Amino acid sequence: MNEVGDEKIPIDDKFLRDTSINLLAAGRDTISSGLTWFFWLVATHPLVEAKILEEIKQNLPSRENNWKDLGTKGLSKLIYLHGALCEALRLYPPVPFEHKSALDSDVLPSGHKIKSNAMIVYSLYAVGRVEEIWGKDCLEFKPERWISKKGGIVHVPSYKFIAFNAGPRSCLGKDISFIEMKIVAAAILSNYHIQVVEDHPIIPSVSVVLHMKHGLKVNVKKRSI
């Protein structure tokens, strides 16, 4: 039984099963997809990589120390890394398409008429590359667009940055996804230099999850910072 305010909502086995499957499916492939595109972008933008490494060096324990006690407070200091992850998700959202169903007939700001019960499919991949929304540099990998003049993360409305969906139905796992991605990204980048294999084709494979058609082939070299 789940209590919402004064209302008690029954939870049956089907609900628990569906929720468990959703957590396993949505939290596995999406994060691996997002990190794959992130590592490719960082590997092909050495200045971004250098800034991330410097931030890790300034704010996290050295690689000789154990990171097991690293909490959200430490991760919150990785502002530039957070911006780089947001930028990767903007350009290559793990879920490239979404859909909504209209409860009532309506007219969109574009003038398109929508009938009740109509399903609208939209591309998160395309929205992240619209010049009118993101500016003339919309195709550039630019983590700085997420960082304010005061050095904090710029708040972007969910209806603009829709990698985690938008509004009251946005992804419940958004915060934990960023925590997981930050830990993995910081741990790997601080210990290894990643270099993409020369002439390896990078082509998006459009599906339910945005994978790389040929995977990401890299050479990995151990390092210390």
matplotlib code that plots the C-alpha trace (Angstrom):
import matplotlib.pyplot as plt

x = [0.0, 1.4, 0.1, -0.2, -1.4, -4.5, -5.1, -4.0, -3.1, -2.9, 0.3, 0.0, 2.6, 2.1, 3.0, 6.1, 7.1, 6.6, 8.5, 11.4, 11.6, 11.5, 14.3, 16.5, 15.8, 15.7, 18.7, 21.0, 21.1, 20.5, 23.4, 25.8, 24.6, 25.1, 28.6, 29.7, 28.9, 30.4, 33.7, 33.9, 33.2, 35.8, 38.4, 37.9, 38.0, 41.4, 40.8, 37.5, 39.4, 42.1, 39.6, 37.8, 41.1, 42.1, 38.7, 39.0, 42.5, 41.4, 38.3, 38.6, 41.0, 44.1, 43.9, 46.0, 43.2, 40.0, 37.0, 34.5, 33.7, 33.1, 29.6, 27.2, 29.0, 32.2, 30.6, 28.7, 32.0, 32.5, 30.7, 32.6, 32.1, 28.4, 28.3, 30.1, 27.7, 24.7, 26.2, 26.7, 23.1, 21.9, 23.7, 23.2, 20.2, 20.1, 16.4, 16.2, 12.5, 9.5, 5.8, 2.8, -0.9, -3.3, -6.2, -8.2, -8.1, -5.7, -3.7, 0.1, 2.0, 3.1, -0.5, -0.8, -4.2, -4.1, -7.1, -7.9, -6.2, -3.7, -0.2, 2.6, 6.1, 9.0, 12.8, 14.9, 17.9, 16.6, 15.4, 19.0, 20.3, 17.8, 19.6, 16.6, 16.8, 20.6, 22.2, 24.4, 26.9, 24.2, 26.2, 29.3, 30.3, 30.6, 30.3, 30.7, 27.1, 26.0, 28.1, 27.1, 29.4, 29.5, 30.8, 27.6, 25.4, 23.0, 19.4, 17.8, 14.0, 13.1, 11.1, 14.3, 16.7, 14.5, 17.0, 15.1, 11.7, 9.9, 7.3, 5.7, 6.4, 10.1, 12.6, 12.5, 16.1, 17.6, 19.6, 20.9, 21.8, 24.0, 25.6, 26.4, 27.7, 29.9, 31.5, 32.2, 33.5, 35.7, 37.1, 37.9, 39.3, 41.5, 43.1, 43.1, 43.6, 41.1, 42.0, 39.6, 41.0, 41.9, 39.3, 36.8, 33.3, 31.1, 27.5, 24.3, 22.1, 18.6, 16.5, 14.8, 18.2, 20.8, 23.7, 26.8, 26.2, 29.8, 30.5, 33.3, 36.8, 39.5, 43.0, 43.4, 46.5, 47.0, 47.9, 48.2, 47.1]
y = [0.0, 3.4, 6.6, 9.8, 12.5, 11.1, 8.7, 5.0, 3.5, -0.3, -1.7, -5.1, -7.6, -6.4, -2.8, -4.0, -6.2, -3.5, -0.9, -3.4, -4.1, -0.4, 0.4, -2.4, -1.5, 2.3, 2.6, 0.2, 0.8, 4.6, 5.2, 3.0, 4.8, 8.3, 7.4, 5.9, 9.1, 11.2, 9.3, 9.7, 13.4, 13.9, 11.8, 14.0, 17.3, 17.4, 20.8, 19.6, 16.5, 18.7, 20.9, 17.8, 16.4, 19.6, 19.8, 16.2, 16.9, 20.0, 18.5, 14.7, 12.5, 11.3, 8.0, 6.5, 7.2, 5.1, 6.7, 4.6, 7.5, 9.9, 11.3, 13.6, 16.6, 15.8, 15.0, 18.4, 20.1, 18.7, 21.5, 21.3, 17.5, 17.9, 20.5, 18.1, 15.3, 17.6, 18.6, 15.0, 14.2, 17.2, 16.1, 12.4, 11.7, 8.0, 7.9, 9.6, 9.6, 10.1, 10.3, 11.9, 11.3, 14.2, 14.0, 16.7, 18.4, 21.3, 23.6, 23.7, 27.1, 26.0, 26.0, 22.2, 20.9, 17.9, 15.7, 14.0, 10.7, 11.5, 10.3, 12.8, 11.4, 13.9, 13.6, 14.5, 14.1, 16.9, 19.2, 19.2, 20.5, 23.3, 26.6, 28.7, 26.9, 26.4, 29.1, 29.1, 26.8, 24.2, 21.5, 22.1, 20.1, 23.0, 22.3, 26.0, 26.6, 24.9, 27.0, 30.4, 33.4, 32.6, 29.1, 27.2, 25.0, 27.0, 25.9, 24.9, 24.2, 20.6, 21.5, 22.8, 20.1, 17.0, 14.2, 13.2, 14.0, 17.1, 18.3, 16.2, 13.0, 13.6, 10.7, 9.7, 8.5, 11.8, 12.6, 9.1, 8.9, 12.0, 10.5, 7.2, 8.9, 11.3, 8.5, 6.4, 9.3, 10.7, 7.2, 6.3, 9.6, 10.1, 6.7, 6.2, 8.2, 7.2, 7.5, 6.5, 4.0, 5.9, 5.8, 4.0, 5.1, 6.7, 6.4, 6.6, 3.6, 4.8, 2.6, 2.8, 3.6, 5.6, 3.2, 3.5, 1.3, 0.0, 0.4, 2.6, 1.1, 2.8, 2.5, 2.9, 4.1, 4.2, 7.5, 9.4, 13.0]
z = [0.0, -1.0, 0.7, -1.4, 1.0, 2.7, -0.2, -0.1, -3.4, -3.6, -5.1, -6.6, -8.0, -11.6, -10.6, -8.8, -11.7, -14.3, -12.1, -11.6, -15.4, -16.1, -13.7, -15.2, -18.8, -18.6, -16.3, -18.1, -21.8, -21.5, -19.3, -21.3, -24.5, -22.9, -21.6, -24.9, -26.8, -24.0, -24.1, -27.9, -27.7, -24.9, -26.8, -29.9, -28.0, -26.1, -24.6, -23.0, -21.7, -20.2, -18.3, -16.9, -15.7, -14.1, -12.3, -11.1, -9.8, -7.9, -6.3, -5.9, -4.0, -5.7, -7.5, -4.7, -2.2, -2.1, -3.8, -1.8, 0.5, -2.4, -2.0, -3.8, -2.1, -3.8, -7.2, -7.0, -7.3, -10.8, -12.6, -15.9, -16.0, -15.4, -18.2, -20.6, -19.7, -20.4, -23.7, -24.7, -23.8, -25.8, -29.0, -28.5, -26.2, -25.3, -26.2, -29.5, -29.9, -27.6, -28.0, -26.3, -26.6, -26.6, -24.2, -26.0, -29.3, -29.5, -31.7, -31.4, -31.4, -34.9, -36.1, -36.4, -35.3, -33.0, -32.5, -29.2, -28.6, -31.4, -30.8, -31.4, -32.1, -31.7, -32.1, -29.0, -31.3, -33.6, -30.8, -29.4, -32.7, -33.5, -34.1, -32.9, -29.5, -29.0, -31.1, -34.2, -32.5, -31.8, -33.6, -31.5, -28.4, -26.0, -22.3, -21.5, -22.6, -19.4, -17.1, -15.7, -15.3, -11.6, -12.3, -11.5, -13.7, -15.9, -15.2, -18.5, -18.6, -19.1, -22.2, -23.8, -22.6, -23.0, -22.7, -19.6, -21.0, -19.7, -17.2, -14.4, -16.4, -16.6, -15.8, -12.1, -12.4, -13.7, -10.5, -9.9, -13.6, -13.3, -10.1, -11.9, -15.0, -13.0, -11.0, -14.1, -16.1, -13.4, -12.5, -16.1, -17.3, -14.2, -14.7, -18.5, -21.7, -24.3, -28.0, -30.8, -33.3, -36.5, -39.3, -37.0, -38.3, -35.8, -37.1, -34.9, -35.0, -34.7, -32.5, -29.1, -27.7, -29.6, -29.9, -32.2, -35.3, -35.2, -31.5, -30.1, -30.8, -28.7, -27.5, -23.8, -22.1, -18.3, -16.8, -13.5, -12.8]

ax = plt.figure().add_subplot(projection="3d")
ax.plot(x, y, z, "-o")
ax.set_aspect("equal")
plt.show()
